[in-house]
């Protein structure tokens, strides 16, 4: 056999822009882990609401004005501890993010290298046309439309069966009492289209408790940061 003289495939460089929120990290990493032959880098931002609105305004202007690389980096370096020199050398082919606070940062950074962009979740203040691809939950399809949108049944995530098993092993010793065949119930919060009032919550809980009783299940319940007090 003749040796394979084809040049090795160059790995695509992917930059994750993170706001540090665990759910958003799961979403971006869920997409990245499905990609092959890539090398990743992550920067975490901490941004105030006023500065976020400033970057949104700058993004609007950037649609018509070609801001210089040093100026964009000056704006970005105020909200991250990531060294700009390292970021410049990385020169990503693709920038991916989740969460509205990351969207103007993603858009402005893409203007430096001409990188492709992917955002998870529906953009709130910027347009879907500002990004190459939008990965949105199907329940947002009435508000998020376009040829560059992929709808998913739920939010993307890197959580696997192995991850769930490892978390269960960690959690189990912390549970009190006899726990037999646990059923997890996650309580979220209201959205612009859906909400749960006290009467509906009570009705749903009665059905869940009946299900647990009939099938000899233990109920484990937790809230999220969106859950109404």
Helices and strands as residue ranges (DSSP letters): E 12-18, H 22-32, E 38-44, H 49-62, H 69-76, H 84-90, E 94-98, H 100-113, E 116-120, G 128-130, E 133-137, G 138-140, E 149-152, H 161-172, E 182-187, H 198-215, E 218-223
